[in-house]
């Protein structure tokens, strides 16, 4: 899955599960995600649409993934903090925002697992 697809999945999760919106930042935050073939700027905010891809902006956080790093994170087999230790991901910027991003990945991973169980 591409990073852009994950953004859509995360946005839908926060729209459906209103109680999750409490973890989103009050002031909008911009995160730059860099994969092997993908570079995206993503805005996180308490205001709808909550999580969205934007053209360009000055990010408060940059997260870089190796190919294996992104696939491990999305599949739920590794947490972002472990990927940082394994050098499959790196970051530059706001550490507290990085923790928020890790939490959002955990919520989307749990939601993906539920869909897999429902389809069995």
C-alpha positions as CSV (number, residue, x, y, z in Angstrom):
1,X,0.0,0.0,0.0
2,X,1.2,3.5,-0.8
3,X,1.4,6.2,1.8
4,X,-1.4,8.1,0.0
5,X,-3.7,5.2,0.4
6,X,-2.9,5.0,4.1
7,X,-3.9,8.7,4.5
8,X,-7.3,8.0,3.0
9,X,-7.8,5.0,5.3
10,X,-6.7,7.0,8.3
11,X,-9.1,9.9,7.4
12,X,-12.0,7.5,7.0
13,X,-11.2,6.0,10.4
14,X,-11.3,9.4,12.1
15,X,-14.5,10.3,10.4
16,X,-16.3,7.1,11.4
17,X,-14.9,6.9,15.0
18,X,-15.5,10.4,16.4
19,X,-14.1,9.5,19.8
20,X,-10.7,9.1,18.2
21,X,-10.6,12.7,17.1
22,X,-9.6,13.7,20.7
23,X,-6.0,12.6,19.9
24,X,-5.7,14.9,16.9
25,X,-3.8,18.2,17.4
26,X,-5.8,21.4,18.0
27,X,-3.5,23.4,15.8
28,X,-2.8,21.9,12.4
29,X,0.4,20.0,12.0
30,X,2.2,19.2,8.8
31,X,4.2,16.0,8.4
32,X,6.3,15.1,5.4
33,X,6.4,11.4,4.6
34,X,9.2,10.2,2.3
35,X,9.1,6.6,0.9
36,X,11.2,5.1,-1.8
37,X,9.0,6.4,-4.6
38,X,6.7,8.8,-2.8
39,X,6.9,12.1,-1.0
40,X,3.8,13.5,0.6
41,X,2.9,16.4,2.8
42,X,0.1,15.5,5.2
43,X,-1.9,17.9,7.4
44,X,-3.3,16.6,10.7
45,X,-5.9,18.7,12.5
46,X,-9.0,18.5,14.7
47,X,-11.0,20.1,11.8
48,X,-12.5,18.0,9.1
49,X,-11.2,16.3,7.0
50,X,-8.8,15.7,9.9
51,X,-6.0,14.0,7.8
52,X,-5.3,15.2,4.3
53,X,-2.6,15.3,1.6
54,X,-1.6,18.8,0.7
55,X,0.6,20.2,-2.1
56,X,3.6,21.6,-0.2
57,X,4.2,23.2,3.1
58,X,6.8,23.6,5.8
59,X,6.6,20.4,7.9
60,X,7.0,20.3,11.6
61,X,8.2,16.7,11.2
62,X,9.8,14.7,8.4
63,X,9.6,10.9,8.4
64,X,11.7,8.8,6.0
65,X,11.0,5.2,5.3
66,X,13.0,2.4,3.6
67,X,10.8,0.2,1.4
68,X,10.8,-2.5,4.1
69,X,10.2,0.0,6.8
70,X,7.0,1.3,5.3
71,X,5.7,-2.2,4.5
72,X,6.5,-3.4,8.1
73,X,4.7,-0.3,9.6
74,X,1.7,-0.6,7.4
75,X,1.3,-4.3,7.9
76,X,1.5,-3.8,11.6
77,X,4.4,-6.2,12.0
78,X,6.6,-3.3,13.4
79,X,5.9,-0.2,15.4
80,X,7.4,3.1,14.2
81,X,9.7,3.4,17.3
82,X,11.2,0.0,16.5
83,X,11.7,0.9,12.8
84,X,13.7,4.0,14.0
85,X,15.9,1.7,16.1
86,X,16.4,-0.7,13.2
87,X,17.2,2.2,10.8
88,X,14.2,1.3,8.6
89,X,12.9,4.8,9.3
90,X,14.3,8.1,10.4
91,X,12.8,11.4,11.5
92,X,13.7,15.0,11.8
93,X,11.6,17.4,13.8
94,X,9.0,17.4,16.5
95,X,9.2,14.2,18.6
96,X,5.8,14.6,20.3
97,X,4.3,14.8,16.8
98,X,6.2,11.6,15.9
99,X,4.5,9.9,18.9
100,X,1.1,11.1,17.7
101,X,1.8,9.6,14.2
102,X,2.8,6.3,15.8
103,X,-0.5,6.2,17.7
104,X,-2.4,6.9,14.4
105,X,-0.6,4.0,12.7
106,X,-1.5,1.8,15.6
107,X,-5.2,2.7,15.3
108,X,-5.3,2.1,11.6
109,X,-3.4,-1.2,12.1
110,X,-6.1,-2.4,14.6
111,X,-8.8,-1.3,12.2
112,X,-7.2,-3.3,9.3
113,X,-7.0,-6.4,11.6
114,X,-10.7,-6.1,12.4
115,X,-11.5,-6.0,8.7
116,X,-9.4,-9.1,8.0
117,X,-11.2,-11.0,10.8
118,X,-14.6,-9.9,9.5
119,X,-13.7,-11.3,6.0
120,X,-12.7,-14.7,7.4
